[in-house]
Amino acid sequence: MRLMNRPSKPLMVSAVALLGVMAVVVVALVTRRDSDGPSTHPDSIATPLANRADSAVPRPASRRPANDRFVGSQKCAECHDEIAQAYELHTMSHAIAKVPDDRGVETVEQAVIRPGGVCVYKVKKDERGWWHCEAAVDAEGKTIYEQWEQVHYAIGSGIRGRTYVI
């Protein structure tokens, strides 16, 4: 029975060097910061997007606690005001909101989107709120069906995008 040949020393050195380079790349990717995102380090206070000159997100009104046992963010802010403000003003504090909200994110009064095929999507605003429509049209443009639903919630801050839930 013949034993496998051991790898040569230069091959082993090359393999170890390659693994080292790969480890450095992985660490760099994992620990890098996005240029417009907050640091994940707990001691870092990033400039909240709402404080930046290019941001249109106003500071949200204080929220009422869900029940009396919840002390709320204001209690934490008594000792950690700078951190509390950074979190409160960050776009993620606007992760979900009732529509319409008072931030003025929705600026389009009416829109029609035709992605191709038979589907047509419409959005409109009236005195009762925001509405979403899914419709289908035939080859001549005649409506096959049309279904309107009121939009109740939005997910996302509106800075990079927003998804609506009906």
Secondary structure, DSSP 4 states (H G I P E B T S, - for coil): -PPPPPPPHHHHHHHHHHHHHHHHHHHHHHH---TTS---STT--PPPGGGSTT---PPPPPPPPSSTT--HHHHHHTT-HHHHHHHHHSGGGGSEEESS-TT-----SEEEEEEETTEEEEEEEETTEEEEEEEEE-TTS-EEEEEEEE--EEES-SSS--EEE-
